[in-house]
Amino acid sequence: MMTVNKILPQGRGLSGVLLKRAATVELDWDVRQKSRFDAIDSQGRTIGVFLPRGTVVRGADVLVAEDGSLVLVKAAPQPVLVVRACAEHGSAFDLQRAAYHLGNRHVQLELRPDHLKLEP
C-alpha cells in the first residue's frame, strides 16, 4: 500500500506535464471530506491517505505519496436534487426557508439565487 500524507491544493507549483503524467483517483464527496481513507488509483495501486484532521480534498487537488509519486484527485460525478420555487404554489421565499431548515440539520447544500442543490 502506498501511503499519502501530503496534499497540494489544485496542484499549485506543479507543471502541467507532471499533472498529465500523474495517476488519478476518482472520489465522491463523502470520501473527499474524510482525512483518512483508502482508494485505488488509475494504475491499480492501493493508496492509504492520512491527512491532518479536518482536511477536505477537492477535485484537482494533488496527493503526494511518501515515495514522491503524485495522484491527481478527480471529483466523481454524483446525483443531486435541484429544488426550485414553484411560482404557482409558492414563492422564492420558500427556497430561503428550505435552505434555513436544511442547513439547521447540517445537510450539505449548494445555495443559488433561483435553486438549491442537495444530495438525494
C-alpha positions as CSV (number, residue, x, y, z in Angstrom):
1,M,0.0,0.0,0.0
2,M,1.3,3.4,-0.9
3,T,0.9,6.0,1.9
4,V,-0.1,9.6,1.2
5,N,0.2,12.3,3.9
6,K,0.6,15.5,1.9
7,I,-1.8,17.4,-0.4
8,L,-1.1,20.2,-2.9
9,P,-4.3,22.2,-3.3
10,Q,-5.2,22.4,-7.0
11,G,-1.7,21.2,-7.8
12,R,-0.1,24.5,-7.0
13,G,3.5,24.8,-8.1
14,L,3.4,21.7,-10.4
15,S,3.9,21.9,-14.1
16,G,1.2,20.8,-16.5
17,V,3.5,18.0,-17.7
18,L,3.7,16.5,-14.2
19,L,0.0,16.7,-13.8
20,K,-0.7,14.9,-17.1
21,R,1.7,12.1,-16.1
22,A,0.2,11.7,-12.6
23,A,-2.0,8.8,-11.7
24,T,-5.6,9.7,-11.0
25,V,-8.2,8.7,-8.4
26,E,-11.9,9.4,-8.6
27,L,-13.5,10.2,-5.2
28,D,-17.1,11.1,-4.3
29,W,-17.9,13.9,-1.8
30,D,-18.4,11.5,1.2
31,V,-14.8,10.2,0.8
32,R,-13.2,13.6,0.0
33,Q,-14.4,15.1,3.2
34,K,-12.6,12.5,5.3
35,S,-9.0,12.9,6.2
36,R,-8.2,9.2,6.4
37,F,-9.3,6.7,3.7
38,D,-8.2,4.0,1.2
39,A,-8.6,4.2,-2.5
40,I,-7.3,2.6,-5.7
41,D,-5.7,4.9,-8.3
42,S,-5.8,4.6,-12.1
43,Q,-2.6,2.5,-12.1
44,G,-4.3,-0.1,-9.8
45,R,-2.3,0.8,-6.7
46,T,-3.9,0.9,-3.3
47,I,-3.3,4.2,-1.6
48,G,-3.8,4.9,2.1
49,V,-4.5,8.6,2.7
50,F,-3.6,10.0,6.1
51,L,-4.1,13.8,6.1
52,P,-4.3,16.2,9.0
53,R,-7.7,16.1,10.7
54,G,-10.3,18.4,9.1
55,T,-8.6,18.4,5.7
56,V,-11.1,18.4,2.8
57,V,-9.9,17.0,-0.5
58,R,-11.3,18.8,-3.6
59,G,-11.3,17.9,-7.3
60,A,-8.0,18.9,-9.0
61,D,-6.0,18.6,-5.7
62,V,-2.9,16.5,-5.9
63,L,-2.0,13.9,-3.3
64,V,1.8,13.3,-2.7
65,A,2.9,9.8,-1.6
66,E,5.8,9.1,0.7
67,D,7.8,7.9,-2.4
68,G,7.2,11.2,-4.2
69,S,4.6,9.9,-6.7
70,L,1.6,12.1,-7.5
71,V,-2.0,11.3,-7.6
72,L,-4.5,13.7,-9.1
73,V,-7.9,13.8,-7.5
74,K,-11.0,13.9,-9.7
75,A,-14.4,14.6,-8.2
76,A,-16.7,11.8,-9.1
77,P,-20.0,12.8,-10.6
78,Q,-22.9,12.4,-8.2
79,P,-26.6,12.7,-8.4
80,V,-28.1,15.8,-6.9
81,L,-31.6,17.1,-6.4
82,V,-32.3,20.6,-7.8
83,V,-35.1,22.3,-5.9
84,R,-36.8,25.4,-7.5
85,A,-39.6,27.6,-6.2
86,C,-42.9,26.9,-7.8
87,A,-44.5,30.2,-8.9
88,E,-47.9,28.6,-9.0
89,H,-47.9,27.3,-5.4
90,G,-45.3,29.3,-3.6
91,S,-42.5,32.0,-3.9
92,A,-38.8,32.4,-3.9
93,F,-39.0,32.9,-0.1
94,D,-39.8,29.2,0.1
95,L,-36.3,28.5,-1.1
96,Q,-34.8,30.6,1.7
97,R,-37.0,28.8,4.3
98,A,-36.0,25.4,2.9
99,A,-32.3,26.4,2.9
100,Y,-32.6,27.5,6.6
101,H,-34.2,24.3,7.7
102,L,-31.9,22.0,5.7
103,G,-28.8,23.9,6.9
104,N,-30.1,23.7,10.5
105,R,-30.0,19.9,10.1
106,H,-26.4,20.1,8.7
107,V,-27.4,18.9,5.2
108,Q,-24.8,19.6,2.6
109,L,-26.4,22.2,0.3
110,E,-25.5,24.5,-2.6
111,L,-27.4,27.7,-2.5
112,R,-28.2,29.7,-5.7
113,P,-30.5,32.6,-6.2
114,D,-33.0,30.5,-8.1
115,H,-32.5,27.0,-6.8
116,L,-31.0,24.7,-4.2
117,K,-28.9,21.6,-4.8
118,L,-28.5,18.7,-2.4
119,E,-27.8,15.0,-2.3
120,P,-30.9,12.7,-2.7
